[in-house]
């Protein structure tokens, strides 16, 4: 029974689905968000935290494009830190602990109040396709909704299975129903499905923890924020003195490791129940004990799940041991000798569609108008999911409007790096983003996301004219001060010698922009302008070196492969033709990153296209 028509359908109310549906609706597309439970939109299934290495940069990129995650964590965060501050600013990244109830309520409210966005509590069990394109979705209640584009963001719910020791039951999160109907859709249309695995620790009763023996871990003051538009506007720092909570640090012990080694056969992972591939960079404690047998302890962060809850998240203690052994394991750790478990730890297996089935726009190659985002693509983390979600939502709306889709290049965003990695290389294990994955680290910093991406957010209708005007004014000020510091000179006495220097030459690791006042120079008043001018001038020689190294790569990114018949390209091996045909890269640059594509293949493509220098 057909009851309504939407431009865009989004399936799943997690972090990918939220950003996808908000972006689509804000672009003017009539959008519907299907969720299994309308009360769990924005639920933080694992650690209630946003950001981290590279991840924090992604959140700021989402914000620069007009997304919601940065605003949400700024309004609901309970502790904020800037990570990697002992290293250069190119790899700094903000992280914040959230009040998970407030975060969920914020995101639900953002979706409920968004014009053009409708929320429906029902399960989509089928996607209807005609002539290779999406035309409708069908729900568990037997209702059909006509549509022009669908974003599937099912997280860990697609055929999700929970494991607690030898106990197993179907669920998308502990004790929540999983999604089954879409599995048949994917099989029917020839999509491969693979099983991935992740997990979460137990939740602990704060009242039963002895904090007197633990190391406190406070937030930063001033604390970093994620959204350029949270007060104070046009800066990435809150005012000093913001109320924050404490976290605490403890460690596993030899006794902890002994309990695990003796009971490995009783874990779902090593007992053989779980067949899915787990995350290398967020392993269970049993994985750590086995793979790092030489370590006599592992760090555990005890992180509150909110202002008004007794639940504590023990970051680093994910396990799939039976619940009775979990009690023994947790109580072997200093400070937790009498701890009570509120919720047991568990592992979860779920279905993933290999992201090599996608274009860099996140649209599937098999079906026009079908987009994937989040864990379904084999990624881990709220931030990676949200970054894919906003891109998928943008392109779903553009598809519905009959406009050309966009894709983000590797040299303009970490979202672009992540998506390019996924669609050209695929995933052998759950994917996690790191700054080390980028060849453009010095250009893609956490501080300059608005300067890189706000033009795109504005052109898509996701940022207001006033917001974009503010960014452009700041950009002009940054350029003016940068030019001023490159051209003005001052004489400086070093011993008996007197030499002439520009302010940009004086800026070193030891000399900050504030120190220029000692040489008689003014400094910018606006905090963001001052920070950007200092970073740009200090990093300029290194950025220029990075740009030169990547110039050839960037040229390849600009050479389109649209419409190329690889069987007509002289000099290609059959293997190269098969791989290029399978992955269908949009540019020569993307083709160069496909495993097994040789320099000779790229030369042949360039010669065929008349682009060989």
DRENNUZA-115301 format. One record per residue (C-alpha): residue in one letter; y, x, z. Coordinates in steps of 0.001 Angstrom, whole numbers, plus 524288, in hexadecimal, padded with zeros to 5 digits. Each point is the difference from the previous one (the first is absolute). Layout:
N
aYXZ
...
! end
This chain:
613
x800008000080000
x80CD4806267FB74
x80AE47FCD4809B0
x80ACD80A0C7FDE4
x804D680B447F7BE
x8056280D1E8045B
x8054A80BC57F8C6
x7F8D78095680922
x7F48F7FE588095B
x7FE0580A1980ACC
x7F2F38005580721
x8004F805C980DAE
x80A6D8004380AA4
x7FE9E80E3980402
x809F280ABA7FD8C
x7FD958008D7F149
x800427F1407FE76
x80C8A7FE98807CB
x807A9809BE7F7D0
x7FA2F7FAA77F351
x803807F1EA80300
x80DA28031D80539
x8034F8088C7F43F
x7FB307F5CE7F65C
x8075E7F4F2806AA
x80C84807F98015A
x7FFA38029F7F163
x8005F7F1527FDD3
x7F1997FD6B7FD62
x7FA147F3DC80608
x7F5DE8069480891
x7F4F17FB72808C3
x7F9948084280A8D
x7F1F87FC218034C
x7FB208040580D77
x7F3B77FD21807C4
x808437FE0B80C34
x80EA97FDB27FF45
x80190804DF80E04
x7FB3880DB57FCAF
x8098C803667F519
x8040380E18802AA
x7F5088025D809BB
x7FE6280E56803BA
x7F144800BF7FFE5
x7FF2E80E1480481
x80A9C8086480622
x80CB17F866801E3
x8083780ADC7FA28
x807A2802427F382
x802F180CFA7F971
x7FAAC80DAB8018B
x7FEE480BAD7F6E9
x803C87FB547F231
x7FDA87F1FA8047E
x80D807FF4380635
x80605804447F319
x7F8BC7F4F17F91F
x805BC7F6218099C
x80DAF804E07FCF0
x7FCF67FF097F17B
x7FB937F1E8801DD
x80CD87FD8A80703
x807DA806727F50B
x7F9467F6F07F64C
x803867F4188081F
x7F37B7FE44807F9
x7FE3F7FB6980E06
x7F74E8099C8076D
x80B0D8090F8043F
x808287F4E480581
x7F4187FA5E806E6
x7FC8780C6E8074B
x80E3D802CF80377
x800DF7F29B80673
x7F2BF8006E806CD
x7FDC480E73802E3
x7FDEF8047380E04
x7FFFA80EB77FDC0
x805A3808347F4DE
x7FD9280E3D7FC60
x80329809207F4C3
x7F3E0807F27FCB6
x7FF4680DDB7FAA5
x80D81803EB804EF
x7FB7380E058021A
x7FEA0800F47F142
x809C97FE207F507
x8066F7F2C87FE0E
x7F84F7FDE97F369
x7F40A7FC968081F
x806767F8C580B42
x7FAF87F23180192
x8034A7F4FD8098A
x7F5BF7F8BA807F3
x801497F4858094E
x7F7347F8D080966
x801607F13D7FE60
x7FED17F43C808A4
x7F5377F9FE7F7C1
x802B87F1FC8042B
x80E838013B7FCDA
x7FCEF806D47F31D
x7F6D67F5207FBDD
x809EB7F597803F0
x80ADA807207F8A6
x7F81A800B07F36B
x7FB5C7F1ED800F8
x80E177FBAF801CB
x80487808677F480
x7F5F07F9827F728
x802B77F24680525
x80EAA801587FDE4
x7FF48806367F27F
x8050F7F7767F4FF
x7F6107FDDD7F4F9
x7F497803D5808E6
x7F5BD7F5F680417
x7F541802B0809FE
x7F2B57F95B7FF3D
x7F4AF801988097C
x7F4397FF747F705
x7F662809B47FA01
x800D08033B7F197
x7F1E3800607FB51
x802068017E7F160
x809F88047F7F611
x7FFB87F8B87F327
x8018E807EE7F38D
x802477FBCF7F1F2
x80107809217F456
x8004380BCE808FF
x80B427FB6380885
x801857F93980D2B
x802E87F16A7FF28
x7FCD57FA7680D81
x7F97D8021680D2F
x7F6427F722806CA
x7FF1D7FE9780EC0
x7F50B7FD1B80982
x805347F2218011A
x7FDA47FE3B7F167
x80E64800117FC4A
x804E3807187F3DF
x80D888060D7FEE5
x804DF803CC7F298
x8068180D597FF96
x8045C80B067F725
x7FCCA80B75808F7
x7F76F802B080BD2
x800FE80B02809FF
x7F3578021C80784
x80299806A680D15
x7F3FE7FC8380800
x8001C80C19808C7
x7F2F2801D1806DA
x7FC607F19A7FE9E
x7F88B8009A7F31A
x7F1CA7FEDF8046E
x804358063480CE5
x7F52E80346809AB
x802438042980E36
x7F73C809CE80707
x7FF458023480EB5
x7F4108088A8020E
x7F46E7F8827FA67
x807717F309800B9
x8057F7FBAA7F301
x806D37F3C17FB1A
x808887FC127F478
x80E91800F1802D2
x80CA6804E27F9F7
x804E38042D80D56
x7F8887FE9080CBA
x7FC167F1B680169
x808467FBA07F45A
x7F9917FA417F3D0
x7FE32808D67F43C
x802597FC887F1B7
x7F4337FE247F723
x803CD7F7E17F440
x8077580A5B7F876
x7F4648094A7FFFD
x7F9277F7527F626
x80C507FF917F7B9
x8005B80ED07FF38
x7F193801197FCDE
x801137F5807F588
x80AE4807617F939
x7F94980D3980077
x8082C806A180A93
x7F88A80A69807A1
x7FFE07FE5B80ECB
x7FDD880AD4809F3
x7FED97FF8580EC2
x809D18070B808A2
x80039800F980EC3
x80A608011180A76
x800C17FD0180E72
x808857FE1080BE9
x7FF388041680E5B
x7FE157F72180B9C
x80C137FA418068C
x801A18043480E22
x805527F90D80C01
x80C598074E803E4
x7FE507FC0180E44
x7F348807CB800FE
x8057880CF77FADD
x8042F80B1D80910
x80C848049E7F960
x80325809B780AE1
x7F6A5809EB7FA09
x804C27FE427F202
x80A39806E47F7D8
x80B6E7F6FD7FC7C
x8044B7FF527F1AE
x80DC87FA577FF02
x8073B7FBED7F3AE
x80B678074C7F9DA
x80E297FE29803FB
x806D77FC9D7F754
x7F4677F9007F9DC
x7FE287FF907F12D
x7FFE87F2DE7F930
x7F9917FBC87F34D
x8095C7F6AF7F961
x80CFF8045D7FA6B
x804DE7F22B802C7
x7FC867FEB580E62
x80BAA801D68090D
x8066D809B47FFB6
x800247FDF37F12F
x7FF6B80B837F685
x7F990809A68091B
x7F1F9802FA803C4
x802A18019C80E95
x801A07F64380AF6
x80A5B8021D80A4C
x7FBF58088280B91
x7FA467F95680BD8
x7F7B77F5D67F8ED
x7F5C17FA1280903
x7F288805C17FD27
x7F2AA8000580650
x7F7B780B9E803F1
x7F338803FA7F9B7
x7F66C8093A80693
x7F6EC80B0C7FBFB
x7F242802B0804DC
x7F3FC806F27FA72
x7F1827FE0D7FE06
x7F6EE8085C80863
x7F2E9806DE7FE40
x7FA0C7F42C806CB
x805FC7F7227F5A0
x7F9E78083F7F551
x7F2DA80045806EA
x7FFC37F10D800C2
x802B17FF397F16A
x7F5F580A477FBFC
x7F55F7F98E80821
x802C47F2C47F9F0
x8034B803027F1E0
x7F4267F8327FBB4
x805EF7F40A80698
x80CBB8009C7F85A
x800C17F7897F3EF
x804AA80BCE7F836
x7F578809E880367
x7F5A17F5C2802EC
x7FFB47FC837F198
x805747F23B80044
x80CC5803AC7F954
x7FEF1804687F1D9
x80E907FFC07FCE2
x8086680C397FF07
x8091D8022B80B87
x80DAD8061280094
x8004980EC3800DF
x80D78800498064D
x7FDE97F57680A3D
x7F1F3802758044D
x7F8967F9BA80B1D
x7FE23807F980C61
x7F194801AB7FCAC
x803FF8059B7F2D2
x80921809A0806BE
x7F5858045A809A1
x7F6278023B7F510
x80903806567F603
x807EA80819809A9
x7F4FD8040B8090B
x8074F80C588041B
x80B0C7F8388064F
x7FE497FD0B80E6D
x80A5F7F5638002D
x807CA7F6D37F739
x80D777FA66802A7
x801587F1A780386
x80D1E7F8E17FFD4
x800FC7F416808C4
x809947F6E77F941
x804B27F2C48054A
x7FE247F47B7F6C6
x80CB07F98F80439
x80A237FDD280A95
x7F9387F4738066E
x7F1848031D7FEAE
x7F663807BB80824
x7F8B0804937F3D9
x7FFEA80E8C7FD0E
x7FBBC805CC7F2FF
x7F86D80CDB801ED
x803B7806E97F35E
x7F4F28093B7FC32
x7F49B7F8B48062F
x7FAFE7F7697F502
x7F13A7FE0B8015A
x7F4B57F7507FBEC
x7F7BD8024480C2E
x7FA1B7F424806FB
x809A37FA148099A
x7F8A28046180C3C
x800B280E237FB4E
x80E537FE6D7FC98
x802BD7FD8280E6A
x7F8E880C9B80378
x8070F807AD7F566
x80DB77FB7680388
x7FDCB8023D80E91
x7FC7A80E477FD77
x80E36802C77FC68
x80A6D8044E809E8
x8084D7F4948047E
x7F5FE7F62F7FB10
x7F5AF801D880A96
x8013E7F1AD80440
x804F87FA287F364
x7FC947F2307FBDF
x7FDED7FCAA7F19A
x806D57F3B17FB44
x7FB09800887F1F2
x7F4BF8089C7FB6A
x8017780A187F548
x7F97C7FCD47F31C
x7FDB28051B7F23F
x801FC7F7907F3FE
x7FA9E800BE7F231
x806B67F92A7F4AE
x8004C7FF807F12F
x8093E8082C7F7C0
x802CB7FF1A7F173
x801CA80DFC7FAE3
x80E8F801BC7FCF9
x7FCAF806707F300
x7FEAA7F1D47FB8D
x80EDB7FF1E800CF
x80BED804067F848
x80AD0807208078C
x806917F2AF800C6
x7F45C7FBD58089D
x7FBEB7F5F67F5D4
x7F18F8000C7FCBF
x7FBFA804F87F2A2
x7F5EE7F5497FE2D
x8085A7F42280314
x80E547FE257FCCC
x807F87FAE580B69
x7F6538046D80A88
x8055380A248098C
x7F9A68072080B76
x80695805CE80C12
x7FC358061E80D02
x7F275802998058C
x7F9E27F9657F433
x8044D80C217F86B
x7F95380922809A5
x80BBD8040480819
x801C58005C80EBD
x80C157FD1E807F9
x80A0F7F53C80103
x80A39808367F8FC
x7F7B58035B7F420
x7FC717F19F7FEF2
x80E287FB7E800E6
x8045080A067F5D4
x7F5F67FAD57F671
x803577F221803CE
x80E51800C67FC5E
x7FCBF8065C7F2E1
x7F5827F5D27FD0A
x809007F4DA803EC
x80AFE8051E7F76E
x7F71B8014F7F442
x7F9727F2EC80248
x80D687F9867FF9B
x803B2807AE7F3C8
x7F3247FBDF7F9A7
x802C07F1CF8038A
x80D7E8012A7F9D3
x7FA7E806597F3B9
x8075580CB6802AC
x7FB6E80E117FF03
x7F9B38053080C87
x804CF80C0580735
x7F8CB80B9880583
x804D180A628095A
x7FF0B80E2A7FBA8
x7FAED80B0180876
x80D52806A17FFF5
x8073A7F41C80568
x7F7D27FAFA80B62
x7F429801DD808B4
x7FC007F2467FC13
x7FF5F8052D7F20E
x7F7D880BAB8044E
x7F6717F73F8073F
x7FE5F7F6657F4D1
x7FEAB80AE27F5FF
x7F5908069A80861
x7F8A17F33280139
x7FFF97FBD97F1CB
x7FDA980D5A7F9D1
x7F6D08065A809DB
x7F9B97F47E806C6
x7FAF58007380DF7
x7F39F8062980548
x803F07FC4B80DEB
x80AE37F7FC8064E
x80CCD805AC7FAEB
x80AC1804B1808FE
x80D42804FB7FBB3
x804F780D7580416
x80C02807E07FC47
x7F69980A6E7FAFA
x7FC007F6B47F506
x80DA08013F7FA25
x804D380A9E7F6DB
x80DBB7FA9180259
x800AA8012980ED3
x80DB2805AC80080
x805817F4F37F7BE
x7F88A7F4BA80635
x804EB8010480DF3
x800937F5BE80AA3
x80EDA800DD80050
x8035C7FD437F1BD
x7F7E77F3DA7FCB5
x80C197F75F7FD87
x805C280A267F6D0
x7F3398005E7F85A
x7FC247F1B47FF31
x80AF57F69680372
x804347FED57F1B2
x7F2867FAAF7FCD4
x8001F7F69480B84
x80D5C7FB257FBCE
x7FC507FE687F1AA
x7F4147F80780403
x8082B7F71D8089D
x7F9F5804D180CBC
x80C67806638053F
x80D2A7F94480091
x80BF2804947F891
x8066D8038080CEF
x7F4718087D80419
x7FFC98070C7F30D
x80EB8801EC80058
x7FEDD8068680D60
x7F5748094A7FB16
x8081F803A77F409
x80BEC802A780890
x7F7FB808D7808CD
x7FA4D806D57F420
x80DA3802CD7FAB0
x804368056380D29
x7F3FC808C3800A6
x802E3805387F261
x80E5F802398034D
x7FD25807B780C55
x7F511807987F98D
x809018043C7F4FA
x80AC78035B809B2
x7F6E5808BF807F9
x7FB97807037F3A7
x80DAF8033C7FB2B
x808068032480C29
x7FF4B80DB580598
x802BA806DB80CD1
x8006380E798039F
x7F64A803E580A71
x7FFDE80D28806E8
x7F277805E2801C2
x801C280CC580730
x80A3B807AB7F8A7
x7FDBD7F8827F35A
x8074B7F3AB7FC48
x7F9217F72E7F622
x803657F30E7F9B6
x7F6A27F49C801B5
x7FF767F1B87FC1B
x7FC487F65880AB2
x7F35E7FD677F8A5
x7FC9D80E728012E
x802E17FFCF80E87
x7F67B7F4D380269
x7F3318062A80468
x7F5517FCFD809B2
x808E4805A480A92
x80CB67F9FF7FB10
x8016F7F13A7FFED
x80A567F7B47F963
x806AB7FE4280D37
x8015180ED0800ED
x808B57FFD47F3ED
x80AE87FB35808D3
x8001780DC4805CF
x80405805127F291
x80B147F63B7FEAC
x7F9027F5E77F78A
x7FFE57F169801F5
x7F2E77F8F78005C
x7FCA77F21E7FB92
x802217F57280A37
x7F5497F6D67FB50
x7F329804428068E
x7F7887FD3A7F406
x8092F8072E7F6CC
x8008980B9580942
x7F12C8009F8012E
x7FDA97FEC07F151
x80A3480A397FC54
x7F9F3809B280973
x7F2127FD867FB72
x80372800697F192
x807A080CBC8010F
x7F5F2806B2808A6
x7F4C37FBF77F747
x806D1801687F2E3
x7F9FD80D267FBD3
x7F26C7FB368039B
x802037F2B97F990
x8046E806A97F37A
x7F3F4808A780048
x7F7617F40C80211
x806AD7F8E97F4C6
x7FDD580B547F6AA
x7F1A4800A880395
x7FEB17F1807FD39
x808747FF147F3C6
x7F45C800907F6C1
x7F8D67F5BC807F9
x80BCD7F70F7FF8D
x800EA8014B7F136
x7F1E07FBA87FF08
x8033D7F41580876
x809D57FBA17F5CA
x7F663800577F498
x7F9B87F2AA7FE55
x7F1DB7FDE67FC02
x801CE7F17A7FDD8
x7F8167FB517F459
x7F97180D237FD34
x7F2547FEF77FA1A
x7F92F80BF58059E
x7F5A87FFA97F556
x80AC78030C7F62A
x804E880BF18077B
x7FA9880C727F9BD
x7FA3280A4E808F4
x7FBB67F73380B3B
x7F237800F68052D
x7F8257F38B80164
x80085801D280EC5
x80EDE800B07FFA4
x800B77F3CD7F77C
x7F71C7F8978095B
x807DA803FD80C01
x80D137FCFE7F9C1
x7FAD47F2F37FB54
x7FAA37FCCC80D7D
x80C1F803B2807DC
x809C47FBED7F588
x80B498087680525
x80DDE7FBA47FD03
x8054A80DC47FDD0
x7FB4780D8E7FC6F
x803698043080DE5
x7F6797F62A805A5
x7F5B0804137F623
x8016080E18804A5
x7FC607FC0080DE5
x7F3387F9557FC5E
x7F458807E7804BD
x7F99A807047F49C
x80BAA7FF267F6BA
x8024980DF97FB6F
x80C7F806D57FB6C
x7FA157FFE97F248
x7FF7E7F11A80089
x80E4D7FF4F803E3
x803A88095F7F4FF
x7F8B47F77A7F644
x8070E7F3DA804E1
x80D4E806987FF32
x7FD2A804C87F232
x7FBCC7F25D7FBBB
x80C6D7FA1F805BF
x8089B80A727F9EA
x8045C804C880D67
x7FA2880D9C7FFB6
x80ADB809F480212
! end
